[in-house]
Amino acid sequence: MLKCSSSVWFALFLAACSPAASNGRMPEQTSTPSASASSAPVAEGPRTTFENPGGMWLPEQLALQTQNLKDVGFTIDPAALTKPTEFPLGAVVSLGGCSASFVSSDGLIITNHHCVTGALQFNATKDKNLLTDGFAAKTRADELSAGPSQRVFVTQAMKDVSATVREGLAALPNDLARYQAIEDRSKKLVAECEKGREGIRCSVEKFFGGAEFRLIEQLEIRDVRLVFAPPEGIGNYGGEVDNWRWPRHTGDFSFLRAYVKKDGTPGDFSADNVPYKPKHVLSLAKTPLRQGDAVMVAGYPARTNRLATAAEMNAAVENDIPYIIDYCEKYLAVLETLAKKDPELAIKAETNIRGLANALTNYRGQLEGLKKGVAAEKSAAEKSLLAWIDADPARKAKFGGSVDKTVLAFNESRKAIEADRTIRETMRLVRGFSTAYAIVRNAEERAKPDAQRDPEYQDRNQKRLENSFVQLTKQWSPELEKAVLKLVIERELAYPAEKRAGIAEALMGKGVNKKAPTGAEIDKALAGLYQTTKLGDEAARLKLLSGAKEAELRTSKDPLIKLAVTLRSKVKDYEERDKRREGAMSIALPDFVTAMREQKNGLLAPDANRTLRVTFGTVRGYAPVKDAAVYTPFTLLSEVAKKHTGKDPFIAPKELLDAVSQKNFGPYVDEKLGEVPVDFLTDLDITGGNSGSATLNAQGELVGLAFDGNYESMAQAWVFLPPVTRSIHVDLRYILWVLDAVSHANGLLKELGVGPRFNK
């Protein structure tokens, strides 16, 4: 497995590949098949004059925002929001790729529907496809394992370790030495943090471009179970047509439960385990949410590029994002074609299909936004920073040349970008190869003392590797593998020979560099690759992972292992390039970012990096284009029924349509709206990883879940755009109405403290 990098390019690539990102949809299609009263643009009357400047803030930074929080309308003590392990932030957890929150003292967790796609896929069969049908556990005994790789991370402590990690970096002889020093110091801190503490997961994360580092301690819960997921016709209503669009009518919510051993420590899935007892639990809102109300989102956003240079943004516009769009289009077409052939293939391909579709729409929107002036705005901000630096001799001595040094390190990292792209595509989508490579790397690293190993292959990560190998059993498909790897080869062969990673050559010989093979020749080579491999067998690959020696693997006759061994040197070259870039950035980037921070008197949020953040603002609509009428910030239940066509993706469940026709609305109707609200808009600053984040009102009570953004704001990964940047949330009242009137999930409602009103 390749190490994750914090480079802008690799962050873009990760987001493009992630099935856990916000549930993206195709942008060229219309967002609604019929007009509706509440979703049409109308005049807006906000209750505050607050103009959100954006910012995914570290909890501690909210100490500088006390007056802003009060001005916006928050009544919760601002000091409570600076404490990540206290209420309410202590109830907010990470799922590793999404965010979530505890909502009962028995470990019940609420998150997005699209964040449990992996759990649904893990338990789906062609005869009972939970991805389509949804799932509801009647009793706790009926709750299903979310899969061996699913985790819940509960943050327990954070500590500034910047001085320890950064000491003497500038004096080291080269960039590789700097990278290694940061890695070694981080591993030591992590080892000390985790020593003798069952279930504790620690990490060292960098902030402000590496100017600061924090040691973060989390409880890692490994037994996670699926409790409830609505049918696709609710949880993914509108599919690829509506996503990244407003108005929305998606019930993007689900419930999980965290289990631990009887002594309270985390353990693997077991019938003997008991529900986890969280220290903090969110309360459900007691007052209706209205336009103009103060709201905040607490979660674990993944990646932004706000602190990147203008040169990095320009490279994204001219090269990186067009590549990602092409990448998504090509692989999505292959997977969708195969999914239509066979229900079992469809289940296995679903998470990648959704992830690629999500990224495709997102990056199309990013490119449009960047070309419409965002890139120019970023360049202007950088020129302003340079002028600010040059205006003062002390600042010039401290920060002069930091931009040029950062750009130089960035450009150096791109010298073999075509080969790097091929390697990443192979690792991400060809599971057979990435599994073989993990076996080879694990054997290589296992021969070293644990403290000297690559972090991904230390003892602390062996359980994760094993879990991923078990999870693969439900995803393994030679037919999918061959189709994807064939596309990898065809795409690589489109590059000049000197820019290739060597995948095609390793499979088919050096002749491919002189004459491109035909499709039939590629098919023949791939058939041989998968015909005799043993990696499709769970027991065989687990045995190799835990016990194989380097010498044994070098003489292996398994074709996938042979391919991984052959390509090891190529991948190692990539890893070395990435390490040198990281080492160079560890000196150049902190000065650049620190200059930005000082220019803004400290009011600068670090880029998102999957650590706990808070963003705040108000419920409000937006004008999709300049001088247009403003969209109202709520959609309504009647509009869900109006959108129903009986054809995918607008197939609302019969139970929902019946409840609407019978006017079974109960206490979930908003008096001012006159209906049950479904989704709502805010001006909050979120990104991928925020999916499933708790949306809290002025009192810190749960009012909904963040699950998406609007298409017009896609470039906000680079620059926050106050007039159009909006986040989309599913309303708590719709969640409760679905549980009550549609799914009759009485036990779940009682656990949430809101007894059922229908079918008691």
Secondary structure, DSSP 8 states (H G I E B T S, - for coil): -------HHHHHHHHHH-TTS-----TTS-S-SS--TTTSB-----S---------B-GGGGGGGHHHHHHHT--S-GGGGG-TTSTTGGGEEE-SSSEEEE-STT-EEEE-SGGGHHHHHHH--SSS-HHHH-EE-SSGGG-EE--TT--EEEEEEEEE-HHHHHTTGGGSSSHHHHHHHHHHHHHHHHHHHHTT-TTEEEEEEEEGGGTEEEEEEEEEE-EEEEEEE--HHHHTTTHHHHTT-SS------EEEEEEE-TTS---SS-TT-EE---S----B-SS---TT-EEEEEE------TTS-HHHHHHIIIIIHHHHHHHHHHHHHHHHHHHTT-HHHHHHHHHHHHHHHHHHHHHHHHHHHIIIIIHHHHHHHHHHHHHHHHTSHHHHHHHTTHHHHHHHHHHHTTTTHHHHHHHHHHHHH-HHHHHHHHHHHHHHHHTS-GGGS-GGGSGGGHHHHHHHHHHGGGT--HHHHHHHHHHHHHHHHTS-GGG--SHHHHHH-GGGGTS---HHHHHHHHHHHHHS-STTSHHHHHHHHHH--HHHHHT---HHHHHHHHHHHHHHHHHHHHHHHHHHHHHHHHHHHHHHHHHTTT-------SS-EEEEEEB----SSTT---B-SEEEHHHHHHH--SBTTB---HHHHHHHHTT--GGG-BTTTTB-EEEEEE-----TT-TT-EEE-TTS-EEEEEEEE-GGGGGGGTS--TTT--EEEEEHHHHHHIIIIIS--HHHHHHTT---SS--
